[in-house]
C-alpha cells in the first residue's frame, strides 16, 4: 500500500460490492 500524500499514514483498502476503494484512516472522517 502507498502512504497517504497528506499525512504519510498507510492507506487502507476497502472492498464493497466487488469494487475496491483506498482511503486514509487518519485523514478520512467518519460520518
MOWO-V406741 format. One record per pair of residues at least 12 apart in sequence whose C-alpha atoms are under 10 Angstrom apart, sorted by sequence separation. I is the first residue (numbers start at 1). J is the second residue. D is the distance in whole Angstrom. If there is no record, write none. Layout:
[[I J D] [I J D]]
This chain:
[[1 13 8] [10 22 10] [11 23 5] [12 24 6] [10 23 9] [11 24 5] [12 25 7] [9 23 10] [10 24 7] [11 25 7] [9 24 7] [10 25 8] [11 26 9] [8 24 9] [9 25 8] [10 26 9] [11 27 10] [7 24 9] [9 26 7] [4 22 10] [6 24 9] [8 26 9] [9 27 9] [4 23 8] [5 24 9] [7 26 8] [8 27 10] [2 22 9] [3 23 10] [4 24 6] [6 26 10] [7 27 7] [1 22 9] [3 24 8] [4 25 9] [6 27 8] [2 24 10] [4 26 9] [4 27 8]]
